[in-house]
């Protein structure tokens, strides 16, 4: 699963700059090793269209109960369960 950052605070720009190259590296590793991959950053970005980012992760990083449920469902889908 890739790490994610939701736009809860305006000062997360530096976090995003640090995180994006790490997400790219994880994607490359998943491809190289043919691993099950869950693109959480993109999935959460899409989910934020329906619900505010704080609904999924109160601080943009640590998931709420709803965020944990979302992650679990996406993992199960990606794993083919």
N, C-alpha and C positions, 0 to 999 in steps of 0.2 A: 504494500500500500504506500502511496506517495504521501508525504507530509502536506499539510494544507495551512493556509492562512486566510481568514475571512476579514473583510474590510470593516472592522468594528471601530477602529481608531484611526485618526488621520496620520499619526506618527508611525505607522507601520511600514512606511516606505523603505526604511533601512532593512527591516526584517525581510521584506519581499525581495530586495536586491540580493540578500544573502541566501534566501530560500530557492529562488528560481534555478540557479545552477545546480543545486543539490537535487531538485526534482528532475532536471535533465539527466543527471548522472544515474539516478535510480531508474529512470525509463530505459536508458541504454543498458544497464545491467539486467533488467527484466527481459529485454529483447535478447541479449546475448545468452542468457541462461534459460530462456524460454519459460520464465516463471509466470505464475498467475500474478496479474497486476491489476490493482484497483487505483484508478486515477482520481484520488479523492479531491485534489485541489480543483480540478475542473468540474467534478460532480457536485461539490459543495457550491461552487460559483453558480452553476445552473440552478441548484436548489434555492439559492438566495433570491431568485426571481419570485418564487412563491412565498417564501418566509424571510424575515429579516435575518441578517447574519447572526445576531445575538440569540436567535431561536436555536441555532445549531451549535454555537460555541459562544458562551457569554463574553469571553474576552477575545474571540477570534482565533484562539489556539486550543483551548481545552473544551472538549465537547460537553454539551448538556446531555441529559438523558435522551432527548430527541436526536441529538447528534450521534450519540453512541448507537442508537437503534438504526439510524441511517447507515452508519459505517458497517454494522453487522449485516444489514440487508444487502449492501453493495458487495461485501466480501462473499456472501453466499451466492449471489448472482455470478460473480467472477469465477468462483470455484465450481460453478455448475451444479450447485446443490439446490 
